[in-house]
């Protein structure tokens, strides 16, 4: 796919709709990205994983606070851009400024590792305009049997998103435009249904839709060539959205440190 140090990596660290995150409030920090996990701010864990990934040449963090990283010396080389009104708008702005290829992840991806990043990039088909990563339920539940996830239930299995996206070619901008439309109508199910398409919704409802077919249908709807790859890492599907996630990540990191 990409050569050494050719990627710009984007970390989404803003607050949705500018509202304070409950976990940030609970932890006494301005943004969830700064929440300490096993003694280290989450965003710094993500930055370290990307800094140790040979394909990544530049790291950008988007947040409402331009001084978000000022107290983190390890992040001195990381640029900060002001968050737009939504995650998809922030990605669109970064794509317009930095172009492709653009690797996108989130600041709450607390278990992200260089190995996960390397695997994702190596598995991404070079022909796809935009690539997303998922993990199978069997992998996730084997590692974290107590976890509660929102599963994508398809004919060929249950999947969970991994908050890893690769925008490889210029037409990836069409996928971002499609994402922005979905995000703008997330509170209007019928409008979202029209955007996604009836055949995809019927297939999903009756469990006849496979991941491959869903990807092909969404490629047609968006106008970009999309691909979804399955990662063999349970950690890739773990983000910190609620107290139970934070407990899981803290427990996992503490156990690994002790070992």
C-alpha positions in Angstrom: 0.0 0.0 0.0 1.9 3.1 1.1 5.7 3.4 1.4 7.7 4.3 4.5 6.5 7.4 6.4 4.0 8.5 3.7 0.9 8.6 5.8 -0.7 11.5 7.6 -2.5 10.1 10.7 -5.6 11.9 12.0 -6.7 11.5 15.6 -10.3 12.6 16.4 -10.2 14.0 19.9 -13.1 16.5 19.9 -16.3 16.4 21.9 -19.5 15.6 19.9 -21.6 18.8 19.5 -19.1 20.5 21.8 -20.7 19.0 24.9 -18.6 17.8 27.8 -18.2 14.0 27.8 -19.5 12.3 31.0 -16.3 10.3 31.4 -14.2 13.6 31.1 -16.4 15.1 33.8 -16.0 12.1 36.0 -12.2 12.1 35.5 -11.9 15.9 36.1 -10.5 16.7 32.6 -11.7 18.9 29.9 -11.8 16.2 27.2 -12.1 12.4 27.3 -8.8 12.4 25.3 -6.9 13.5 28.4 -8.5 10.9 30.7 -5.6 9.0 32.3 -5.7 5.2 31.5 -3.2 3.3 33.6 -1.5 6.6 34.4 -1.2 7.9 30.8 -3.7 10.2 28.9 -5.5 8.2 26.3 -4.6 10.4 23.5 -0.9 10.0 24.3 -1.3 6.2 24.1 -2.7 6.6 20.6 0.0 9.1 19.6 2.7 6.7 20.8 1.3 3.8 18.7 1.3 6.0 15.6 4.8 7.4 16.3 6.1 3.8 16.5 4.4 3.0 13.1 7.0 3.3 10.3 4.4 4.2 7.7 3.2 7.3 9.6 5.1 10.4 8.8 2.8 13.1 10.3 0.3 13.1 13.1 -2.6 15.6 13.5 -5.0 15.8 16.4 -8.3 17.6 16.0 -10.0 19.1 19.1 -11.8 22.2 20.2 -8.8 23.1 22.4 -5.7 24.1 20.4 -3.7 23.7 23.6 -4.8 20.1 24.2 -1.3 18.7 24.0 0.7 21.5 25.6 1.4 19.5 28.8 2.5 16.4 26.9 6.2 16.8 25.8 6.1 13.5 23.9 3.5 15.1 21.6 5.6 18.2 20.7 5.8 17.2 17.1 2.1 16.6 16.8 0.0 19.3 15.1 -3.4 20.3 16.4 -6.3 21.5 14.3 -9.6 22.9 15.5 -12.4 20.4 15.4 -15.3 21.1 13.1 -18.9 20.6 14.0 -18.8 16.8 13.6 -16.3 14.0 13.2 -17.0 13.7 9.5 -16.6 17.4 9.0 -13.2 17.3 10.8 -12.1 14.4 8.5 -13.3 16.4 5.5 -11.3 19.4 6.6 -8.2 17.3 7.2 -8.6 15.6 3.8 -8.8 19.0 2.1 -5.7 20.2 3.9 -3.5 17.1 3.8 -4.9 15.0 1.0 -4.5 11.2 0.8 -3.4 8.8 2.1 -5.0 9.7 5.4 -5.2 7.3 8.3 -8.1 8.1 10.7 -8.6 6.9 14.3 -9.9 8.2 17.6 -8.3 9.4 20.8 -10.2 6.9 22.9 -8.5 3.9 21.1 -6.6 3.2 24.2 -5.3 -0.3 23.3 -4.1 0.7 19.8 -0.6 -0.7 19.0 1.8 -0.4 16.2 1.1 -4.1 15.4 -2.6 -3.3 14.9 -1.7 -0.3 12.6 0.7 -2.4 10.6 -1.8 -5.2 10.1 -4.5 -2.8 9.0 -2.3 -1.1 6.5 -0.9 -4.3 5.1 -4.4 -5.8 4.6 -5.9 -2.8 3.0 -6.5 -3.4 -0.7 -4.6 -0.8 -2.7 -7.5 -0.5 -5.2 -10.0 0.8 -2.6 -10.7 4.5 -2.2 -11.6 4.1 1.5 -11.0 1.2 3.9 -12.6 0.5 7.3 -11.5 -2.2 9.9 -13.8 -4.5 11.9 -13.3 -7.4 14.2 -15.4 -10.6 14.6 -17.3 -11.3 17.7 -15.5 -14.6 18.2 -12.1 -12.8 18.5 -13.5 -10.1 20.8 -15.5 -12.3 23.1 -12.6 -14.8 23.5 -10.4 -12.1 24.8 -13.1 -10.1 26.7 -16.0 -12.4 27.5 -17.7 -9.8 29.7 -17.7 -7.0 27.1 -20.9 -5.6 25.8 -20.8 -4.4 22.3 -23.2 -3.0 19.7 -22.8 -5.7 17.0 -23.3 -5.4 13.3 -25.3 -8.5 12.7 -24.8 -9.9 9.2 -25.3 -13.3 7.5 -21.6 -14.1 7.8 -21.2 -13.2 11.5 -21.3 -10.5 14.1 -18.8 -7.6 13.7 -17.7 -4.6 15.7 -16.0 -1.5 14.3 -12.4 -0.8 15.1 -12.2 3.0 14.7 -9.6 2.6 12.0 -10.1 4.1 8.5 -7.8 4.6 5.6 -8.6 7.2 2.9 -6.3 6.2 0.1 -7.3 7.9 -3.1 -9.0 11.2 -4.1 -12.4 9.6 -4.5 -12.3 8.8 -0.8 -13.8 12.4 -0.5 -17.0 11.0 -1.8 -17.2 8.5 1.0 -16.7 11.3 3.5 -19.5 13.3 1.8 -21.7 10.3 2.2 -20.7 9.9 5.8 -21.5 13.6 6.5 -25.0 13.1 5.0 -25.6 10.1 7.3 -24.2 12.0 10.3 -26.3 15.0 9.6 -29.5 12.9 9.6 -28.6 10.5 12.5 -31.7 11.6 14.3 -33.9 11.1 11.3 -34.0 7.3 10.7 -36.2 7.5 7.5 -33.9 9.9 5.8 -30.9 7.7 6.7 -32.8 4.7 5.4 -33.3 6.5 2.0 -29.6 7.3 1.9 -28.5 3.8 2.7 -30.9 2.1 0.3 -33.9 -0.2 0.7 -32.1 -3.4 -0.5 -29.4 -3.0 2.2 -32.0 -2.4 4.9 -34.1 -5.3 3.9 -31.1 -7.6 3.7 -30.0 -6.5 7.1 -33.4 -6.9 8.7 -33.8 -10.4 7.4 -30.1 -11.4 8.0 -29.4 -12.1 4.3 -26.9 -9.3 4.0 -23.2 -10.3 4.0 -20.3 -7.9 4.7 -19.2 -8.2 1.1 -22.6 -7.3 -0.3 -23.1 -4.5 2.2 -19.7 -3.0 1.1 -20.7 -3.2 -2.5 -24.1 -1.6 -1.9 -22.5 1.3 0.1 -19.8 1.7 -2.6 -22.6 2.3 -5.2 -24.5 4.7 -2.9 -21.4 6.7 -2.0 -19.7 6.7 -5.4 -16.4 5.6 -3.9 -14.8 2.1 -3.9 -15.1 0.9 -0.3 -13.5 -2.1 1.4 -13.9 -3.6 4.9 -11.1 -5.8 6.4 -11.4 -8.0 9.4 -8.6 -7.7 11.9 -7.4 -10.6 14.1 -7.0 -8.3 17.2 -9.7 -8.0 19.9 -7.9 -4.9 21.2 -8.6 -3.1 17.8 -12.3 -3.1 18.6 -12.0 -1.6 22.1 -12.6 2.1 22.7 -13.6 4.0 25.8 -17.1 5.2 25.6 -18.5 4.3 29.0 -17.3 3.5 32.5 -17.3 -0.3 31.8 -15.0 0.3 28.9 -12.6 2.3 31.1 -12.6 -0.4 33.7 -11.9 -3.0 31.0 -9.0 -1.1 29.6 -7.5 -0.2 33.0 -7.7 -3.9 34.1 -6.2 -5.1 30.8 -3.2 -2.7 30.9 -2.6 -3.3 34.6 -2.5 -7.0 34.0 -0.1 -6.7 31.1 2.2 -4.4 33.0 2.3 -6.8 35.9 3.1 -9.7 33.6 
